[in-house]
Structures are given as structure tokens and as C-alpha cells.
Amino acid sequence: MALHPKIAEVTDRIRARSEGPRQKYMDTMARAAAEGPRRAHLTCGNQAHAYAAMGGDKDALTDARTANIGIITAYNDMLSAHQPFETYPDLIRAAARAAGGTAQVAGGVPAMCDGVTQGQTGMELSLFSRDVIALAAGVGLSHNVFDSAVYLGVCDKIVPGLVMAAATFGYIPGIFMPAGPMVSGLPNDEKARVRQEFAKGNIGREELMAAEMASYHGPGTCTFYGTANSNQMLMEFMGLHMPGASFVNPGTPLRDALTTAATERALEITALGNDYTPVCDILDEKAFVNGIVGLMATGGSTNLVIHLPAMAKAAGVILDLQDFSDLSEVTPLMAKVYPNGLADVNHFHAAGGLGFMIGELLNAGLLHDDTKTVGGQGLALYTQEPKLVDGRISYAPGAGKSLNEKILRPVADPFQPQGGLVQLSGNLGRGVIKTSAVAPERHIVEAPARVFHTQEAVKDAFKAGEFTEDTIIVVRFQGPKSNGMPELHGLTPTMAVLQDRGLKVALVTDGRMSGASGKVPSAIHVCPEAADHGPIALIRDGDIIRLDATTGTIEVIGVDLSTRTPATADLSGNGTGVGRELFEVFRQTVGLAADGAGVVV
């Protein structure tokens, strides 16, 4: 199938915009690759330090013809999604030895859980942790003894930070290894109902705790389609996973076999072999377009609208919000996974999952099929299913159809014709809205504003019964410069209750919402942020705001904002407590959310 004209147009636009930075990046990668295997340039003393604790692997490590894999791990056992990584290094080392190579843990990176820090002070470090992860991975790889790398990470900032590092070290191959989702627990819609009942005061904390523990109950990613699982989709669409690896549950023979297969492949694609596939060749304009199309087709996390520009910039590719919006216009929404539907990612995977979607989108000309991937040339292999045959991975054709059209539909009969992410612009600046879970009658909200500077103040107003009419709730001074741009996911139950009472409500914020943002229309990532004296700092209580997702506009109606003085907020309390002191330089130097809110790139 010929490539869709809009896909070609956006790709060409990105390529033209990125020409200078991309050429500079690729020239840098070519110079590094020309130096040959890393270890050949180390002194004997350098190498002795690197191999001192490696026991029986020492002879192989001193042989420059034997490929050595660097393992970058985000393991900790507080994150359910990352707890399975505890055993991965032993499995990877054994698989590498069996295939004639070696593997070493190059370093660990931090991995914080937004579920633990949601609504807490620690969430103010969450977005910045992405750039810390990139830096930490860079330190691990800087020892220069690795012919390829494997990256063990799953959740919200971890995968984007690891991609930024992988791009920076793009002259060596890299494969991302997931851990998979936890098995299904309490249905996500029931969890949401219990949260709303707690917000109303109808149930106590014991009932709430019981529901939460039944939802998050074992190793693996949370089963809703938030940022963590959107990351896994992205790695598959962009060719950095082994095909079919994303949504296989932890602790299963198939999961271990996929890890072994990825290790073998990481050895095959080094510069020492005949299939050299460095990360820089994978992460081009086409790969990022494919990733954005996957995001739209699945109704994925709005957090990726921040992370993808930062990831791309590390590879010399410049993305713009308009690219997301234009690709969304031509990408059908093919999946309904909570919060966009009732199913979880296990149900989605069983219905045909990413392999079915990639096949459909390729056949419709909505994906580039000629990209490089860690699995081989092109995306065709990613339409197949991994099978366990005699203890090893073998690929077989997928079902070729959806096995549950309440969850997964073909391109010809999607849930909606557009992907559901819209750029918003107007006299309030630029932002985005995710509409895939928002009822069509709520795509336009015009109502008076109520302005707040914290999400706690919104909750207090709700408890005091102050929301009795249609309202657009403005929560500002929540951008990266103000306080690190924490998610405002704690507002979801409150606003959902107001919406269920028959009110038209919406959120306008310079902050983030959540990978699990759902049925309440939310204009998020509004730039410039209030701390930069953006237009959002000029809004006053009672101003009529019109949020129109059908036209992509967000405006204050009937007011000349240029006559107003920007509001200010006392942000002095944002600099201390729970480690915030360490991130002052990040708050001072961070870029715009629309550009990726980057610090290191």
C-alpha cells in the first residue's frame, strides 16, 4: 500500500525542519562508529579495572573479537513494573555466554513511580527524573567497554530517559527489554467508581484501600493504558523491542525466552558482526512518525507528547505539536483500553494487540514500512507473534483479525476516524487535549473560569460545594519552571463527579494531567506557562473561556488580555523538601513543555 499523503507530508516536514541538527548528529555518530569496537581503545589498566570481578568471563572480555553487552537497568522492587528486572542480569549473562558473548551491568538508573508520588511532593521530581535517567545511563555507558547495550525499563519517565541516552550513544546498537504487565486484577472501571465514591465521601479509606490493593496486586506494569504501557507500544512501533515483546506477563516461560532472544540479537547486531544496526540508524524521522501514529491509533498517554520531542531531539530530530495534531487527523482510533474503554492491556493483547494494529496500519499506508529495527529491516516482522517452540522463540503469523471488536477494531471500522489528540491554540497560548475518552458532546466547553494555583485548592472548593454551574477550572503555576510539572491526576475523580452531576466542566492548566487522563476535557501543557508570564497568568475568575477540540482553539472570550498584569504566585515553598533542593538548576533551565521540557537536550 502506498504511503498516505499526510504521513508523507508530515515526515517530509520533520525531515526539512531537522536537516541541520540531524546531519550534525549523524556525523558525530559516524565518527564514533569509525573508531571501531570500544574496548580496543582502552589501556590494559583500563580493561583490568573493567573486568576484575568478571571471573570466568575475563578471557572473553580481553578478546576484542567477542561482543560485550552493557546492561542499563532501572530495577527496583518498589515499582511493580520493574521488580521483575531483578533476575534479568543473570539471565542475560547466561544467554550471552551461550551465544559466545559476554554481558555486564553497566549501571543503574533511578526509577520513580508516579503512582506512589501522585498528589505528593515527590511528584515534583518526576518529570525531571527523565533527564536524570538519561544522565545516569550516560555515566554507565561512558566506560566505553560495550559493543551493544540492553535497556531494562518500562514506566513513565524511565523509557524516555533511556531512549535519550540510547540516542546519545547511538553509534552502538541497543535493544529495549520490557517486563510485561501484571495479570488482570480489579477491573479499572470499578477502581474508578470506588475513587469517585471516596471523593463524594460515601465510603471510607478502608474500602478505598481494598480496591486499590486489588487493582495493583503483583509484578508487572499497571494494567490500564497509561504512560508505562504507552511506552511499551512506542518501543514496538519504533523498532526498539523484539517483535511482540511488549505485553507478555512477567514470570512466564515466554517472557524469559523473549529476553534470551533479545540478548542473542544484541550480540548479532554489533559492529563485530555482519548485521551492524546502531541505534542512530533506527531513530530517524520515519521511526518517530511511526511512534506518533501508534500513539494516536491506541489512544495513548498525553505524557508522550512531552517525551517524544525530547527523545527525538537527542537524535537530531525536531518535532512540533502540529506534527502530533496532523498525524492524529488521519490516524483512526483502533483500540479501547481503559481509560478509553473498559478493557485492560491483557485483554487488548489477547484480542490481537500490537501485531494486529501494525499490520492494519501498514496495509492502510499509515506507517513507514521501510524503517530499520532491532528485529531486522522493516516493520513486517512486527505483525507476527512470538511462540515458544522447544524453549526458544519462533515467529508465526498473527490472527490477522481482531478477536474482540469491543476492544480492537480494524482501520476500516475504527472506534473513531481520528486518533483523539488535538493541538489547541489561541489567545491563551498552545496546548493539547486528548479526546479519545471524552464524549463528543463535551468536545466544546464554554464557561466561566475559576482560577486556582494548586490542585488542593480545587479539592477544597469542591468539598465546600462551590461548583454549582458549568465551570472551566484553571490550575496554573503547575509548569516545569514553577514546580517540575507534576501530574494533576488527583483532580480526575473530583471533576468526574461534577461532570456526572450534569455540569459541563473542563480543565485548563500549564501542568500535566496523566497517562490515564479520561472522560473530562482537559487542555494541558499550556505554553508559555504562568511562571513565564504566559497568557494563562492573565486569566481572572469569571472570564469566559471557550475550549473547542473540534477547531483546536482555546481562548478567553471578549477580553483584551494585553491590558492585564500577569498574576504572580509565591513559589518559594517549591524549592525545599523531599529532594526538591537538588533540582533548583533544573527548574531554572528547563525548556517549554511544547519542546519536551528538556534540561539536558
N, C-alpha and C positions, 0 to 999 in steps of 0.2 A: 504494500500500500504506500502511495506517495505521501510524503510528509505534509501535514496540514499547513496551509499557508500562514496561519497565525503563529504556529510553532516555529516555522522557518523565519518569520519576520522578527519575532522576539529574540531568537537565537542570534540572528544577524545583528540586531541592535546591541545586544550584550557584547558580541564579539567586537563590534566597532568601538563601543564605549571603553572596552577593556584592552584595546590593542597595545597601548604603551605599557601599562603595568604587566600585562600577560607576557609580552615579549621579554621584558626585563626579568620576570620571574623564571621563564623557561631558559633564558640564557644562564641565569645563576644555577639552575638545576643541571644544565648541560655541562657546565664547568665542574661541578661537584661529581657528576657521574663519570666524567673523563678521568678522574683520579683513580678509578678502579676500586676494588674491594677496600673497605675502610681499614681493616687491620694491617694491611700491607704498609701503611704509613706510620705505624706505631713503633717505638723503640722496643727492644727486648724488655727493658724495665717497665715500660708502659704495659706491655702484654702480660708480664708476670703478675703485676698487680691485678689485672682484669681476670686472670684465670686461677689465681691462687687457691680459691676454695672449690674448684670445679672437679676435683677428684679424677675419676676415670675419663672425663671429657677433655683433659688437658692436651693430650696428644692431638686430638682432632682440632681443638681450638688453635693450636700453633701451626696447623697445616692450613695455609691460606686458601687451599682449594676446597675446603669444607665450609659450607654455608652455616652461618651462626645467626639465629633469630633473637632479636631483642623483644622481651615481653614487657609491655607497659600495662600495669594493672591498676584498676580502680577498686580492688577488693576492699570491702569491709563488711562486717556481719551485722551492722545496723541497718543497712539497706537490703531489703529482701531481694531486690533485683541483682545485687552484687555479691551477696553471700555465696552463691554457687561458685564464684571465681576463686574461692579459697583453694580448691583442688585442681584448678586448671594448670598451674605451672608444672606440677608433676606429670600430668597427662601430656602436656605439650613437650616437655623434655623427653619423655619416653617415646613419643611419636617421632620426634626429630631424630633421636638416636637410631630408631628402627629404620628411618629413611636415609641414614647416612649423614645427618647433620647434627647440630647442637643448638641449644636454646638456653638463654639466661634471662632472669628477671632483671630488666634494665633499670626499673624504678617504679615507684608507686605514685599515684596522683590522688588528691583528695576527692571525695565524692559525698556531697551532702544531699540529704533527702528533703525535697520541698514538702513532702507530706508531714515530716516531723516539724519543720520550721514554719509551716503555713500559719499565718497570723501571729507569728512570734518574731522577736527582734532578729533572730538569726537569719530570717528570710532576706534581710537587707544585705547579706553577703552572697546570696545565691547567684545572682546574675554575674557578679564579679568573679565567682568561683570558676566560671568558664575560662577566663583568661589566666587564672592561676593554674588551672589544669594544663592549659597549653604550655605555660612556662615550666611546670614540673615535668611534663613529658619531654620537653626540650632538654632539660637537665639530664634526664635519664639517657636520652639518645646521644647526647654530646660526647659520650665516652668513645664514640667512633669505632666500635668493635663489631658492629652489626651489619649484616648483609640484607636483612629484611626485618620487619617489625610486625608484631601482632598486638592489637589494642583490645584490652578487655574493659568494656564499659557499656552501659545501657542507658542510664537515666538522663534527666533533663539537661544539665549543662555539661555532663561528662562527655557524651559523644561529640557535641560541637567543639569542645575544647580539644579533644583528641584529634579531631579532623584538622583543626588549625595547626596542631603540632605535626601531624602526618604530612600536611601540605608543605610546611616549612622544611621538613626533611624529605621532601618529595622525590629526591633522587634515589631513595631506596624504596622497594616495594613495601606495602603494608596491607594487612587484612584485619578487618574488624570481626571480633568473635562475640556474639551475644550469649546471654544465659537463658533467655526464654521467659515466657510468662508463667506466673503461678497458676495452678489449676483453679477452676472456677469456684467461687465461694458464694456469699450472699449476693443476689442479683443487684446490679448497680442502681436500678431504679428504686428498689426497696431501700437501699442505703440512702439515696437522696430523699426519699419520703421521710425516713426517720430523722434526718438532719433538719428538714423543714418543720417537723413536729416539735423538735427541740427548740428551734428558733421561735416558734409560737408560744413556747412554754407549756406545751401539752404533755410532754414526757420529761423525765429526769435524766441525769447524767448516766445512771446505771444502764438504762435502756439504750442510750446513745453509745456507750462504750461497748455493749454487747454487739450492736450492729456493726460498729467499726472493726471490732476484732474478728467478726465473721466475714468481713469483706477482705481484710488484709491478714491472711492467715497462714502463709507458708512462703517458701523460697520462690523467687521469680519476680518479674515485673507485676505491678498492679494491672488488673485485667481490663480496666477501661482504656479508651483510646485517647490518652493524654500525650504529653510530650515524650515520655520514655518510649512508648510503642510507636509514636510517630518517628522517633529517631531510628528505630529498627526498620521501619518501612523505607526510610530515606536511604539507609545504607544498602538496602537491597536494590532499590531503583537506581542508585548511583553506582552500583557495581563494586562495593567495598566489602560486602558479605559474600560468603559462599551461597550459591543459589538455594533458596528455600530454608535458610537458617534462622530466620527472624523469630518465628513463633512456635518453636518446638520446646516443650516443657523441660525444665531442669531435671536432672537426676534420672534421665531415661537413656537407654542404650543408643537411641538415635541422636540424642544431644551429644553424647560423648563421641560418637562416630563422626559427627559433623566437625567437632573440634579437632579430631585427628586428621580429617581430610583437609581442614584449613591449614593445619601445621604443615602437612605434606606439600600443599600448594604454595605456602610461603617459602619453602625451600626451592621449589621448581621455578619460581619467577624472579630469582635473584640474578644479578649480573654475572654470576658464575655459571649459569645455565644457558639454555637456548631459547628461553621464553621470558626474557627480561621485561618486566612490567612495573615500572616505577609509579608511585602514586601521582606524580606530576602529570603523567600521560592520561591517567584516569580522570582527574579532577579538572576537566575543561568545561567550556561553556555548555556543551551538549549535556554533560552529566548533571550540571546544576539545573538546566531546564527540565531534564527528566525527573529530578528530585522534586521540583516545584509542581510538576504535573501530578506526581504521586501524592503530594500533599493535598492537592485540590481534589483528586479523584477519591481520596479516602476521607476527606473532611478532617484533616489532621490539625495538630496543635498550632495556635497562633504564635506560640513562642518561637517556632521555626522561622517566622517572618523576621524576627530579630537575629536568630542564629545563622541563618543561611547567608546573609550578606557578609557577616564576619568570617564564616568559613570560606566563602568564595574569595574574599579579599586576600586571605592568606595564600591563595593560589593565583593571585593576579587577575581575578575575575570580579568585575564590578556589577552588582545587582542593584535594582531600583524597585521601589514599591510598585511602580507602574508595571513592571515585569510580572509580578505576582498577580496583579489585577487582570492584566490582559490574558495571561495563561488560564486564570480561573474562568474567564468568559467562555472559553472553548473546551474546557475540560468537564465532562459530566461527573456528577457525584454518584459513584457506583456502590458505596458502602454505607451502611447504617450501623455503626458501632457506638456504644454509649460514650459520650453524652448525646450523640446524634441519633441514637436508636437504643433499643433495649439489649441487644446482643453484646457480649464481650469479645475480646480478641481470640479466645479459644474457639468460640462459635464461628467467628469470621474465618479463622484458619481452616476449620473443618468444612466450611461452605465452599472452599476453593482458594481463598486467601490471595496473597500477593501474586502467585503464579498465574492464576486466572486473570487477575486485573492487568498484569503486564502483557499477557497475550492479547487481551482485548484492546488495550491501548496501542500496542504495536500494530495490530491489524487495522486500527482506525487512523493510523498515521499521526498519533498524538504523542509518540515517543521517538526519540532518535534510536535507531536500531544498530548504528554503526559505532557505538562507543566502546572503549576499552574497559574491561572489567577484570577483577581478580580471578574470575572463573574462566576467562578466555575472551575472545573478540566478540563483541555484540551482546545484546540482551536476550537472545533467543533461548539460551540455556536457562534463563531465569523464569521461563514459563514451565519448566519441568519440576517434578517433585523428587526430593531425595528419598531413597528407600534403603533399608538396611538389608543387605544380602551377604550372608556368611560373615557378618560382623563388620562389613565395610559399606561405604556409601556407593550407591549406584543410582543413576538418574533415569527416571521414566516419565513419559508424557503425563501431564496432569489430567484432571477430569475433563477439561475443555468446556465446562459449563458450570454455572452456579448450582450448588446443591441445596441452596436455600435463598430464594429471591426476596425474602423479607430482610435479609442481611446483605446480600451481594447480588448486584444486577449487571447485565451486560451493557456495553456502550450504547446499544440500540434502544435500550429501555431502562434508563437510569432513574434514580430517585429524583433528580432534578438536572436540568441541562447544564447548569454551571456548577463550578466547584464550591462556591459559597464563601469565597474570601474577596472582599471588595476594598479597594483603596478609597478613603474618604478625604476630601479636600474642601476648603472653603475659608471663610474669614477666621476660623479657629485653627488653621494650620493643616497638617496632614496626619492621618492615622489610618487604621484598618478596622474592619468589622468582619467577624465570622458569622455567616448567616445560615450555615448548613443545619443547625439545630433550632433556628428561630422560625416561628410560624410566619408565613408570608404576610399576614395582616399586621405583623409587628415590624416589618421592614422599614416603615416610616413612622417616626415618633416626633411630634411637635408639642412641646410642653414647657412650662416654666421651669427654670433651673433652681436647684437647691445646691449650694456650694459648701463643700467640706474639705478639710485639709488632712483628715485621717479616716480610715475605714471604721475605726472605733466610734467616731462621732456619728457616722451614718447609722451604726447599730443602736447607739443611744437614742437618736431621733426616732428610729423605728419603734423601740421599746416605749418611748413616750407617746406614741400614737400620732406623730406629726405628719405622716404621709397619708393624706386623705383624698388626694386628687392626682391626676396624671402628672408625672414629675420626671424631669431629667436630672439625675443625680450626678453632680460634678465632683470628682475627687482628684484634687490637684496636689502639686508638690509630692508626687509619687514617682517621678522620673529618676533616671540613673544618677544625675547630679544631686538630686535632693536627698535621696536615701537608698540608692542602689536598686531602685525599681523592683520592690517586692511584688509578688503576685497578690491580687486583691480577691483571691478565691473565696475568702471568708464572707464576701458580700453576696455570693450566689444564693444561699438559702434565703436570706432576707429579701432580696429583690424578687426571687421566685415566688415568695409568699405574697408580696404586693401585686405581682402580675396575676397570680391565681385569684386574688380578690377582685379582679376585673379592671385594675388600673393599667394604663399604658405607662410603662416605666422604661428607662434606658440609663445606661452608664456612659459618662464621658470622662476619660482620665488620661493623664500623661504617664500612667503606670501600666503594668501588665495585668491581665486577668488570670488566665490559667490555661494550661493544656487541656483542661476539662471544662472550659467555658461552654455554656449550654444555651438554654432557651431564652435568656434575657438579652436583648440587643445591647451590645457594648462597643462603643467607639474607644479603642485603646491605642496605646503608643503615640498619643497625640504629640506632635512636634511643631515648633520648639516647645520644650517643657516649661512649666511655670518658673522653675529656678533660672531659666534663661530669659525670663520676661516674655515668654511666648503669649499668644493671644488668649490661651486658657487662663492666664493670670489676670485677664481683664474682665472675666465674667462676674456678674453680681447676681445675688438671689433675685428671682423674678424675671430675669431675662428669658425671652422666648428663644429656645434653641430648636432647630429642625435637624434631625438626623435622618437622612434618606439614603438607605442602602440601595435603592433602585437606580438612583442617579449618581451615587458616590459622592454625596455632599454632606458637609456638616457646617452649620452656620448659626450665628446669632442673628435673629431677625429684627430689623428696624432699629438698630443701634449702630452709631458710629464709634467703633471701638478705639479709634485713634485719638479720641478726646479723653480717654481714661488713663489713669496711672496704674501700672501693674500692682497687684496685691503682693505683699511680702509675707513670709512666714518665718517664725523662729525655728531654724533648723539646727540650732546648736546642740540639741539633745541627740541628734542623729550620729554624732561622732564618737560616742563612747558606749561601752557595754557590749558584752558577748563578741568581742573581737573587732568591733567597728573601728576602733582606733587604728588598726593596722591597714585600713582601706581608705584612709583620707586621700592619698595620692590618686587612687582610682576615681573617687568622686570628683576630684579636681580636673582630671584629664580625660574622662570618658567622653566618647563621641555621641552623636544623636542616635536615638533608638532606630530611626529610619535607615541609618547607615550601619546598624549592627551593634550599637552601644559598645564599641570596641575600646580597649585600652592598649593592648599590645599589637594590634594590627589596625 
